Amino acid sequence: MVPNSSFWSPKEGTKPDLLCGRPPGFLIMKDRFMMLICGTIVLGGFLRMFFKNSEVIVLAILSLSGFIIGQLAYHFIEVYPVVYPLLITPSFSLYSYFLPLIVFVAALDVDFYIVKNVFWQVLLTGLISFSASFIIIGYVILKFNGESWNFQSCLLLSITLSITDPLHSVSSLKTLGLSKMYIDMIRGESLIICSVACIFFGIFRVSVEQLTMFTELHIIVGLSLDIFGSIICGYWCARVIQFILTDIFSNTLTNVILCFSMVYMTFYIVEYFGMSGIVALATVGLNLDSLSFKPRMEFIITKFLIMFSTIYHHLIYTFFGIVVGCGEIKYFRFGTVVFVFILFVTMNFVRLLTVILLTPILMHSSYEYSWRWGIVITWSGIKGVFSLLLAPDVYNLTEQKVEAPQLFIFYVQIISLLTMAINSYMMTFSARTLGFCALSLPRQMAMQTVIKHIQEVIQNTMTLHRTEKMLTNVNWTLVEEKAKIEYTLPLMILKRTYFKQHWNTLEFLIVFIGLVDIFCIYFVRLRTGNLFLIQFTVVLGYLRVIRFLPVFKIAIPVLINVADVQVKKHLSLMYNITKGYVKSQEDARLLIKQISGRESIYQKLYEILETNKQEAIKELGLIEHEGRDVVTALKTKQAIRNVIAKALKNLTFLRSRGIIDEHEGIEMNKVLLTKIKALNNFPMAIPPPTPDKYLPNIIWMENKDVLIEFFKERTKLAYFDYGDVICREGEMPQGIYLIISGMASLHSSSPTFGIDSSLRAGKEDRTLFTEYCTSGDVIGELSCLLKREIEYTAICETALQAFFISLEDLYEGFDVFWPSLEYKIWLKLALSTACQYFESSLADEDLTFQKCVMLNHAYVETLSSYNEMTIDNVTMKFVIIVYGSVINSKTEEPYLAPCIIPKTCEQIQGTADVSKLLIIHAAEPTKSDGSTNVMVKTGLRMTKKEYNWKRKDMQDARYQFRKAH
């Protein structure tokens, strides 16, 4: 990479130090240039203070000011020493001074987890957008430019104008309260485009002599270093920065300086080794989040970086305005304005074309994408400092030089200002019109909670101050009135003035035109000779046809209803097909083991079937999130069908045994069949049940009123948005979550089942597991029972609503309902684990939770470390270890959960702190007396071996049986 000797790289044999067509001929005074920098910063600050949030006006004024300074420098020798240091500065130096911090700020504001979930959509959008812009804009520049630029110049300018600014492309949306997922999708796409463009310019900066020595292998290696090498370097630099910034004893000022310097150090080191510093800094920013800083440090560092980023923007637009102004103005003609207009229209057309091409793909791959969002992102192709800093290289990197290189900067600067003004406004207008600014339910509830808390604080403060002697004569009624905070935000969002309703606007227009028509007819009768008035009245008469438009006000709701019915039919069909597909995968998984003769083939097919099943479950969750009312209707309909089918089966049995008369049986059969037939007219959509109806769905509550009422008083509704993390792997549990609506994905490594990693040497599977939880599922039961770290990370795949039962409330329930409640939770988990891992072996067993509780068909036994249990193979059909580990007392062969204890084993001994065994009876179970049989006599006793052993008298409370209250 060869640095430029001046802002404009000179041709061979020319002197570079010409300023505005003159040799310098003076002593350079650097203090004047510093005065220019300080003056620009001060002017930018005052402009921001005056114009508030109108950043485009500030940048436009600074650009114009720079142009005026450049013109003064061109015409007056007293002024051009001020700008001379700028013009002899290499353009790549300005790129290296300003761009690293701006890229880091843009990437730091992106949520990595959101981008990771939609990475392929963002990558596809970015690459297709860049490619389409590069080709179409390049063709338009080559075809319509009036300066006869060569192909290389047109190529480089098209790359420059294809870059989308990651800061300004979303700045207008951030002020509207739009969901962060949408903002990060646009910003992620912009970062990809910027990275690709910077890699291209890095390749072009290699001189022609060096390029001829390259082979295809060199190019591939170079691109690999630019992409993968830069990403790896950025990742490790992020880890270093995170290590520095998370030190709670570090100094705040030191952290700010280190963060600022590490950004530039990362950029320069990566560039020194021939990789892309921009890609590396984008990776650094993406890998840092709020957890990467010590408390309150993120706010300070972010504000500091944003301040410098704003100053850099002001300097860049002023500097490039000066560069444009230092050129001759004879090159600015009417054709220049026309060409700017052509470029602006072309860029927005390319953006629209890209959205149209990607819409089918994105709608198929993402439930969050819609045509409304496509309209918004059509206007998101905003240009900024990224394009502007690369604009000088359009001239510097071409072999054939042009007479007016300042035109390249002029076009890019004007286009960037136009897109900031027009595209930002259109994007904001589209987002508001299409309803993207409405607050989601979780955010509304969060706002209500915050305001309620603030009101409590205000009330407590006033109560406290009333007792102070100095404030006894205060009018507290007026204080309360002025300090009162009302939650008006949803009202403001839902409020609609009359003229914001389109039909009302149309009806008002019809009435207005009708009144004007009446007055015109009246005046024509008064002035029959006025030709203009007669012609105007005739034209208004044609407009009477718009009086028929309100007919569509009646027709459109009917059409919407028809379309809604078809959509619900489609959703119902999709849900039923997907549900059947899940069942087919489960059935195929049971048959594969019998068909396959090799374990490796069985494992491979098992993984494929499990992956397919999980993907289908994810689709079911997304369908349920999109159409909760449709899925509720389907499930209700299926439940009714199952109940009636069970009744028909019992009726058939009674008729076959002669218990019921044949005629009466036929009549009852007709009644039940009529009910099944009536399900064909069952509503396609039913409002989902209210949240309090979901609490009885927790299986271990058994729909008992006393349990439900106990936890209903202690549960809290929790709301999560898309991409939110419910709990992280390795954290201590805070409680359990019952999902009411939405879907979450659980990401974890191999489950430990309470077994030390050393015991699984050679057997531990490093495969990452992903499962999906939907409405009715419970998160965090096992971790709460054990009070151990959570073994998975739960991330919201959609907006999610859940009941939260804290750990303290759960254990209070254990004490109140001891010992049945804790035992039932263990029984539910044990049955779930057994059915998941040994489905084929337990196919003939009826292991429903209710039967196991009421009939004692299966029960859970606890085995502590060094305790032994005798296995009676006569009464015990299966002994399954579902948590912990045991050994055969005779052979000392280990059995690690999950595992079925073989029939040859007669006695086992616990080797983990706590082991849980699911024991399934072999004989016909006897009905219990209504109380849960928790303490079962199974020959449990302590063992005393000759090796060193210490009895743990003070076990953790969660492993010990407690006395019933």
N, C-alpha and C positions, 0 to 999 in steps of 0.2 A: 504494500500500500504506500503510494508516494504522496506525501503531503503537498498541498499547494503553496507556492511561494508568495502568492497574494490572493486576494479575494477572487479575482478573475485570473485564472492561469493564463499567462501570455503565450503568444505564438513564439516559434523559434526565431531568435534574432531580434526580438523587440525588448524594450526595457520595461520591467514590471512596475516601476515606481512612477508611472504617470497617473496623475490625479485630475479627473475632469478635463483631460486633454492637455494638461500642463505638467512640466517637471516640478517637483516640490519646491526647491530653491529656498528653503527656510529651515530653521531649526525646529525639530519636532518638540512640542511642548505637551507632555502627557497629562499635565494637570487639567488642560482644557478638555481633553477627552473624558477624564473623570468627572468634570463638571457636567458634561453632556449626559453621562450615565446617571449621576445623582439627580439632575434636572428631570430626566425621563421618569425615574422612580417617583419623585415628588409629584410630577404632573399626573402620572397614572394613579397615584393615591388619591389626589384631589378629584380626579374624574370619577373614580369608583365611588367616592363618598357622595358626589353630586348625582350621578346616574344610578346609584344603588346597585341593582343586579343586572343592569344592561351592559354586559361585558363586551358585546359586539360594538356598541357605540364608543366605548372607551378605546378599543383596539383600532377602530376606524379613525378616530381623532388622532391617536398616536401615529398611525400610518401616514395620515395627511400631514401631521407636524413633521415627521421624518422627511417626507417628500419636499416640504417647503425648505427645511434645513439643507437638504441635498441641492435644491435649486440655488439657494443662497451661496452654498459652497461652490457651485459651478460658475456663478457669475461674479462673486466677490472674493478676492484673495485674502481678505481679513477673516473669512469664515472657514475656508476649506482646511486650515490647519487643525480645526476642531475634529473633523471627520476623517482626517488622514490615517490615524491609527486603526480605524475600523476597516478602511479599504485595503490596508496592507496585511490584515489578519487573514490567514488561510480559512477558506470556507469550512474545511473539515475541523478546524479548531473550534469554530462556533458550534458545529454539530456536536463535538465532544464536550464543550462547556455546558450546553443547555439541555441536550436531549436525555442524558442518563437520568437526571433527577425527575424529569417529566414522565418518563416511562415508568420509573419506580412508583411514583405517586399514582399513576393510572392503574398499575397492576396491584398495588397494595389495597385499593378500594374494592377489588373483585373478590367475591367469596369463592374460595377454591372448591368447596363441596358442591356449590351450585354448578360451576363450570364443569366439574368432573362428571356430574350426572347428565349433562347435555353436551359433553365434549364433542362427540361425533357430529351432532347437528351444527355446533358452532364452527368446527373445523371445516365441514362441508360448505357451510354458508360463506366463510371467509375465503376459501380457495376459489370457489365458483365466482364470487363477487369480484375478487381481484383479477381473475382470468378474463371475465367478461369485460370489466372496465379497461383492462390493459389492451385488449384487442380492439374494442369498439372506439374507445377514446383515441387510441393511436391512429386508427384509420381516419377518424374525423380531423385530427390535427394534421395529418399528412395531406388530406384532401382540401381543407379549407383555410389553412394558415396562409397569410398574405406575405410572408417573409421568405418563402422558398427554402424552408429548413430542410436539411437532409434527413434521411431515414433514421439515423442514430439519434439525432436531437429529438425527433418526434417520438421515438421509442422511449427515451429517458423521461421526457415530459409526460407521456401517458402513464408511466409507472408512478411518477410523482403525484399526478392528479388522481390515481387510483387509491391512494392511501386515505383511510378514514381516521379522523382524530379520536382517540379513545377517551379524551376528557370532554371535549365540547359536544361529541355525539350524544351524550347522555345528560349533560349538565341541565338542560331544560326539563328533562323528565324527573330528575331527582327532587326538584322543588314541588312537584305535583303529588308526592307521596305514592308514586307507582311502586309496584312490587319489585323488590331487589332482584328477583329472578330475571325479569324482563330486562332490567338495566344491565345486569352482568352478562346476559347473552349478547347484547350489542357491544359492550365493552370488550368481551372476550373475542368476538369477531374482529374488532378493530385492532386489538393487540396482535392477532395472527397476521392480519394484512400488513401492519407496520413491520413486523418481524420479517416477513417474506420480502418486502420492499427493501429493507435495510440489507438483507443478504444479497439481493440482486445488485444493489449499488456497491456493496463490498466487492463483488466479483468484478464489476466494471472499473473499480478503482485500480485494479491490477493493470499495469502498463501492457501495451500491445506486444512488446518484446518478451515479457514474461509469459504472456498468454500463449504465444506460439510454442513455447517449450512444454506446455501442459499436454497430457494425454487424458483420455476418458477416465483413467484410474485416478489421476490427480484431481479432476473435477469432482468425482464421486467422493473421494476422501475429504476434499475441502467442504463440500456440502454436508457431509456427515459430521465434520467437526463443527460447522456453523450451527447445525441443528442439535444433534445429540450431545456433542461435546459441550456446547454452551449450556444446555439444559442441566447436564450433570454438574458442571461448575456452579451454575446458579443455585442448584439444590443444596450443595455443600456450603456455599457462601450463606445461604439462608439459615442453615443450621448453626453456623458460626455467629451470625448476627443474633439469632434467637438465644444462643447460649449467653451472649453478652448482655442482652436486654432483659433477660428474665432474672438477673441477679438482683434480689430485693435490697441488697445493701449498697448498690451502686448509686452514684450521684446523678441527678437528673440532667444537669448541664453536660456532664461527661457522656451520658447516653445519647443525648441529642447530637453532640459533635461526632461521636463514634458512628452513629447511624448515617449521618450526612457524609462522612468521609468514607465509610465502607461502601456506600453506593458508587462513588467515583472510583475507589480502588478496585472494586469488582469489575467495573466497566473497562478500566485501563489494563488490568492484568489479563482479562479474557481477550481483549483486542490485541494485546502484545503477543499472545500465543496463536494468533491467526484465527480466532473464533469470533462469533458475533456477540458483542457486549450488550446489545439491545435485547437479544433473546435471553441472555443470562440474567439481566435485570428484571425482565418480565417474569422469569421463573422465580427469582428471589421474592418479588412482590406477591406472587400467587401463593407461595409457601409460608408467608407470614400472616398471622391473624391476631385477634385480640389476645389469644393465649400466649403469643410470642413476646409480649411485653409485660413488665411488672404492672401492678394495679395503677391506673390513672396515667401511665406513661404513654399509652397509645394516643390519647387525646392530645398531649403536649407535642409529641413527635409529629403526628399528622398535621396539626395546625402549623407547626414550623415548616414542614415540607410544602404544604399548600401555599403558605406565604411566599416562599422562594419560587415555587412554580408560577405563581401569579406575576411576580417581579420579572421572571424570565420571559413570560409571554409579552409583557409590556416592552421589554428591551428588544426582543426579536422583531416585533412588528415595527418598532421605531427604527431599528437598524436597517431593516430591509426597505423601509420607506426612504431612508437616506440613500441607500444604494440605488434605488430606482430614480430618485431625484437627481443624483449625480450624473445621470446619462442625458443625452440630448433628447429634447421633447419633440423633435421633428418626426420621430418614429411613432408617436401617438396620433393616430388618425381615426377617422370614423370607422374604418374597417376593424380597428382594434376593439372598439366597443361591440361591433357585430360579432367578432370572433369570441369575445367574452360571453356574450349571450348564447352563442352556439355551444360553447363548452359547458355552460351551466345547464342548458336543456339536455345535452347529451349525457352528462353525469347522472341526472335524475332519471332519464330514460333507461340508462343501464341499470340503475338501482331497481327500478320497477321491473325490468326484464328479469333480473336475478331473482327477485321475490316470486314472480310468476313461475319461473322454472323450478324453484325450490319448494313451492307451496305443496304440491302433491307428496313429495318426499317427507317434508317436515310434519305434515298432518298425519301421515301414516306412522311416523316414528315417535311422535310426541303428542300426548293428549293436551298439552298446554298451548299448542300452536293453533291459531285460528286465522281466518281471513281478516279479522279486525286487527290482529297483531301484525299481519302482513302489510296492511295499509300504514301502520305507524312506522315500521322499520323501513318502508320505502323512502321516507324522508330523513333517515338517519345517516345518509352518506355525507357527513359534514367534514370539511377539510380544515386543517389547522396548522400548528407549528411543525408537525412532522413533515408535511409536504413542503412547507416554506424553508426549512433547514436543508432539505435535499435539492431545492430548486437551483442553487448555484452550480451543482454538479452536472446539471443538464448541459451547461456550457463547458465546464471544466473537463468533462470526460469524453467529449466528442472530438474527433480528429479534425473535422472541418469546422472552423470557427465562423460565427456570424457577426454581423456588424453591431447588432443591438442586443447584447446578452441580458440587459436589464429587463427586456420584455418577458423572459422566462419567469423572473421573480414577480413582475407586475401581474401576469396572468394568474399565477398561483395565489398571490396575495389577495387580489380582487375576488377570485373564486372562493377563497376561504371566508372572506368577509360576507359575501353574498349567501353562502350556505349557512353560515352562523346566524344570519338574520332571517332569511326566508325559510330554510329547512327547519330551523329550530322552532319558528312560529307554527309552521304547518304540522310538525310532529306534536307539539303541545296541543294544538287545536284538535288534531285527530285523536289523541289519547283522551282528551276531555269529552269529545263528542261520542266516542265509541265506548265510554264507560270504564276506562282503565284506571280512573282516578278514585273510584269508589273504594272506601276502606273495607277490607275483608273483616269477617266476623271476629277472628282472633285479635286483630288490631283494635277493633272497636271495644272488645271486652277488656283488652289491656288498658286502653284509654280510660274506660270507666273505672277500672280498679285504681289507676293512678290518681284520678281526680277525687275519687272517694277517699283515698288515703290523704291527699292534700287537705281535703275538707276536714278530716278528723284532726290533722295537725293544727289547722287554723282554729278550730273549735277549742282544742286543748290549750292552745296558746292564749286565746282570749279568756278562757276560764282561769288560767293562771294569773293573768295580768289584772283581772278584776279585783284580786285581793291585795294588790299593791297600793300603798297609801298615796303615792304620787299620781295615780291614775283613777282616783275615786270620782272625779268630776267629769270623766269622759263620757260622751254620748255613745254608749255601746251599741245602741240600736243602729245608729249610722255606721259604726265600725263593721257590724255584721253585714249590713247591706252592701257596703263597699267591698268587703272582703269575700263576699259570696261568689263561689265559682259554680257555674252551671255547665252541664255537659251538653253543649249545643252542636258539637261537630257532626254527628249523624244527621241532625235536623238540617244542617247547612248542606249536607251532601244530598239528602233526600228531597230537599226543597226545590220546587220547580216553579218558576214564574210562568205567567200565562204564555208569554211569547216564546218561551223555550220549548213549548210543545209545538211540533211542526204542523199538526192539523189545526191547532188554534191560530197559528200564523197564517195558514192558507185561508181559513174561514174569515179572518180579519181582512186579508187582502181582497177576498171576493166581495166582502161588504164595502170596503173602501172603493174598489173599482166600480161597484154598482152605484154608489153615491155619486162618484165623479161622472158616470154615464148619465145619471138622471139630471145633474146640473148642466152637462153639455147639451142634452136634448132641450132643456129649458132655454138655454142661451141661444141655440140655433133658431128657435122659434122667434126669439126677440130680434136676432140679427141674421136674417135669411140670406143676406148677400155675402157673408164672411166665408170665403172658400176654405181657409185653413181650419176654421172651427168645424165646418161640415166634414172635412176629411178626418180630423181628429176624432169626431164623434163616430164616424163609420168604423175607424180602426178599433175604438173601444167596443163597438158592437160585436166585432169578431171575438173579443175577449170574453164575451158572455159564456163561451163554451166551457170556461173553467168552472162554471157553476156545477157541472156534472162531476167534477173531481171528488167531492165528498162521498160519492157513491163508493169509491174505493175504501173509504173509512170503514164501511160495513164489510166489504169483500176481503180486505187484507186479514182481519182476524180469523175469518173462516179458512183462508189459505194457510195461515200460520198454524191453525189447529190441525188441519190435514197433514201439514209437514211434520208437526209435533207427534202425531200418531204414528207416522211412518218411521220417524227416528226412534220412537219407543219400541216399535216392533223390531227394528233392526238391533237395538240394544238387547232386547229380550232374546232374540235369536243368537246373537253373539255370546251372551252369557250362558245360555243353555248348551251351545256347542262347546264352548271353552270348558264348562263344568264337566261335560261328557268326556272331553279330551283328558282332563285331569284324572278322571276315573279309569280311563283306558290305560294311562301310563302306570297307575297303581296296579292294575290287574296284570299288565304285561310284566311288571317288575317281579311279581310272584311266580310267573311261569318261566321266566328267563333262567332261573337257577336250575329248574328241572330239565330244561332243554339244553343248556350249555354244559359241556363236559370239561371245560378248562376254567380254572378260577380267574385267570387274567382276562379272558373274554367276558366272563360274567361281570367282573368289576368294571370293565370298559362300558358294557351295555348298561349296567346299573347307573353309572355316572351320566350317560346320555339321557336315560329315562328320567333321572332325578332332575337334571338340568331342564329338560323339557317341562317337567311338572312344575318346577319353581317359576319358570317363565310364564306358564299358563296361569298359575296362581297370581302372579303379578298383574297379568292382564285382567283377571277377575277383580282384583282390588281396584284397578284403575277404572274399570267399567262401573263398579259399585260407587266409586267416588264421583264419576260423571253423572250417573243416573241413580241416586239413592232411592228415589221414589219408585223407579222401575224395578230395581232389584228387591226392594221391600215387598212390592206386589208379587214378584215371582216367588220369593221365599214363603210369603203368606199363602199363596196359591198352592205351592208344593206341600206345605204343612197341612193344609186342609185336605189335600188329596191323600196324603199318607194316613191321616186320621180316618178318613172314610174307607180307604183300602183296608186298614186294620179291622174296622167294623165289619166290612164285607167278608173278610176272612173268618172272623169269629162267627158271623151269621151262617156261613157255609158249614162250619164245623157243627154248630148246633142243629142245623137241618139234617146233616148226615147222621147224627146220633139220635135223631127223632125227638130231641128235647123240645123243639118248637114245631108247631103245626105247619104243614106244607103250604097251605093257603096264606097263613100269616107270614111265613118266611118269604113267599113271593112278593107280597105287598110291601114288606119291609125292604126287600131287595130293590123294588122299584123306587122306593123313597130315596135310598142311598144312591142308586144310579142317577136319579134325577138331580141330586145334589152335585154329583160329579159332572153331569152334563151342564149344570148351571155355571160351572167354573169357566166354561168357554166365554161367558159374558162377564167374567171377573175384570174389574178395572185394571188397566195396564199400568197405572201408577197410583201408589198409596203414599200419603205423607209418612215419612219414617217416624218411629216412636220417639217420644221425648226422652232426653238423657236419663231421667230417673227410672225409666222402664228397662234400662240396660243392666242395672245392678243385679237383678235376679238371674241374669244370664251367667253370672259366675257360678260354675258348676258346684264348687264346694260350699256355696251358700244354700244349695238344695231348695231354693225358693222359700226358705223359712222366714216368716215375718220378723221374728226377734233378731235374727242376724242381719236382715236387710235394713231394718230400722236403726240398728246399732251403727252400721257403717254409713248409712245415708246421712246421718248427722255429722259424720267425720270426713266424708269425701269432698273433694274440690274438683271443679271442672277446670281442666287444663287445655289450652289452645296452642297449637303449633302450626307454623307456616311451612310452606314447601322448602325442603332443604334443612330445616331445623334438626338439631341433634337432641334426641330425648335423653339418652344416656350413652356414656362412652365406656369402652372396654378398659378395665383396670380401675374404674372409679368405684367408690363404695355406694351401695344402693341407698336411695332416699325414700323409696316406697315402691308400690306397684301401680301400673297403669292399665286400666280397662279401656280399650279402644271403642269409642262410640261410633265415630265415622272417620273415614280416611284410611290410608295405608302407610305402613312403615316397613322398611327393610332392615333386617338384622344381619350384620356383617361380623364374622368371627373366624378365628382359627379353629383348629380341632377342639371340640369340647373336652374338658379335663375329667369330668365326672368325679372330682375330688381326689384325683390320683396324682401323686408327685411325678414330675416329669422324668425323674431318674428311673422310675419303675416302668416307664414306657419306652425305654431305650430301644431303638431299632424298630419300634412299632408306631411311633408318633407320625401322624400324617400332617404335612405342612399345608395341605390344601385349604384355601379360604372358602368358608361356607357362607351362603347367602340365603336367607329365608324371608318370607313376606308375611306380615301380620295385618289382618283386616278387622272389620267390625266384629266385636265380641271376643277377640283375643286379649290375653293378659300378658304384660311384659314385666319381668323382674321378680317372679315368684320365688325361684330357687335361690337367687342371691339374697333376698330378704330372709328366707328361712335360715340360711347359713350365716348371714351377716358377713358375707365374703364379697370380694371384688366381682363386679359384673364381667361376664365372659364374652360380651358382644357389644357392638356399637349399633344403636337404633337410630336410623335417620328417616325423617318423614319423606315419603315419595309424593305425597299430596298434602294439602291442608288437612290437619288432623285434630280431632276433638277426643278427649279421653278423661275418664274419671281417675283421680289420683288419690290413693290411700297411703298416707305416710307410714314410715316404718314404726314410729311410736304408736300410731293408732292401730296398726296391724298387731303389734305385740300386746297392746292393751286388750284387743279382741282375743288373743291367745289366752290371756289370763282369765278373762271373763268366761270364755267358753272352753276352758281347759278340761280334758285333753282332746276333745273331738275336733276342734277347728284346725289346729296345727296338723293333726293326724290326717284329716281329710285332704288338706293341701298336698301333703306328701303322697297320699294315695293317688290323687289326680295326676301328679307328676310321674309317679312310678308307672301307672297304667299307660300314660302317654309315651314314656320312654320304651316300655315293653312292646307296645303296638308298633312303634316306629321302627325298632330294630329287629323284632322277631315276629313280624306280621305273618309270615308263612307258617311258622311253628305254632302260632296261637290262633290260626284261622278258625278252628272248631270251638274255641272258647268264647263264651259270652261275657266279655270283660267290660260291660257298661258300668259306669260309676255307681249308678243307683243300685244295681244288683249286688255289687261288691260291698256296698255300705249296709244294705238291708239284709241280705242273705249271707254275708260273710264268705262269699265265694272266693274272694282273694283279699289278702290283707298285707300290710307293710310291717316288717320287723326291723328294729334298729339293733345294730351290732357294733359296739365300741371296740376300740383297739384292745387286743389281747383277750377279748371275750370269745367263748366258743358256743356253737350251736349245733345240736344234733339234727340231722335231716332224716325224717321218716318218709321213705319212698312209698309207703303204703297210703298214707293220708295226703302227702304232698306230691301233686302231679308235676309241678314246675317250681323250682326255686331260682329266681332271677335276681342277680345283683344289679341294681339300677344306679347305685351311687357308691363310690368308695371301692375298696378292694378287700379280698379275703384270700386265705390259703387253705388247702386241704390239710387238715390236722395231721394226717398220717404221712402223706407224701410231700407236704409243704409245697405242692404245686400252686402257683398264684392264679387267681381269677380276678381280672380287672373289669370294672363296669364299662359298658353293659355286657353282661355275659349270663348264659344259662348254665347253672351248676350241673355237671353231668350226674347221671344216676349212680355211677360208681362211687361217688363221694358220699360218705356217711356223716362226716363231721367237718365243720369249717371253723376258722378262727379269723377274727377281724384284724386287719393290718393297717387300716386308715383310722384317723381320729373318729370318724363316724362312717358307717356303711349302712346302706338301706337295701333291704331285700324284699322283693315282691314274691309272696308265696301263694300259689294257686292250689286250691284243694282238689284232690282226686275224687273223693266221694261226693255224693249228692249233698249239697250244703243244707244245713238246717236254718230255719228262719230265726233271726235274733229277736230278743225281747224289746227291741226298739232302741237300746243304747248301743253305741258304737263299741265294738270289741277292739280295744286298742292294745291292751296287755294280754298277749297270747302266750300260753305256756309252750315253749318249743325246746325245752332242754337247754336253756341259756344258762351258762355258768362261767365262772372265772377259771382260768387255767394258770398253773404255776410251772414254768419251765425252769431248766437248770441255768439258762443264760440270764444275763443281767436284765432285770425288768423292774420298772418302778410303776407302781399302781397310781394312776392319775385320780387322786381323791377329789381334786378341785377342777373338774372338767368345766368347759365353757357351758354357760347356762342353757344355751340352745340345744345341747346334746343330752341334757339330763331330763328325766321325768320330773315334773313338778306336781305338787299336791293340788288336788282339785279344791276349788273354793267352795 
